[in-house]
């Protein structure tokens, strides 16, 4: 029973990685938009940090998504 669950988890691993990376790319895009929108009020502090963190998330998870699709076939 446990062996079957582990086997199923490893079979769906690629899909989980792809879905997680797409989700994190969307979250990063929202953070970039929020950070850039808040720079209208203030150009220092939290808006700049939000934009940088969002950019970092999008960059890292785009690479993860690319590698996951290259390894898949």
FENKAJO-V287015 format. One record per residue. N is the residue number from 0. RES is the residue in one small letter. SS is DSSP state (2 for helix, 1 for strand, 0 for the rest). Layout:
{{N,RES,SS} {N,RES,SS}}
//
This chain:
{{0,x,0} {1,x,2} {2,x,2} {3,x,2} {4,x,2} {5,x,2} {6,x,2} {7,x,2} {8,x,2} {9,x,2} {10,x,2} {11,x,0} {12,x,2} {13,x,2} {14,x,2} {15,x,2} {16,x,2} {17,x,2} {18,x,2} {19,x,2} {20,x,2} {21,x,2} {22,x,2} {23,x,2} {24,x,2} {25,x,2} {26,x,2} {27,x,2} {28,x,2} {29,x,2} {30,x,2} {31,x,2} {32,x,2} {33,x,2} {34,x,2} {35,x,2} {36,x,2} {37,x,2} {38,x,0} {39,x,0} {40,x,0} {41,x,0} {42,x,0} {43,x,0} {44,x,0} {45,x,2} {46,x,2} {47,x,2} {48,x,2} {49,x,2} {50,x,2} {51,x,2} {52,x,2} {53,x,2} {54,x,2} {55,x,2} {56,x,2} {57,x,2} {58,x,2} {59,x,2} {60,x,2} {61,x,2} {62,x,2} {63,x,2} {64,x,2} {65,x,2} {66,x,2} {67,x,2} {68,x,2} {69,x,2} {70,x,2} {71,x,2} {72,x,0}}
//
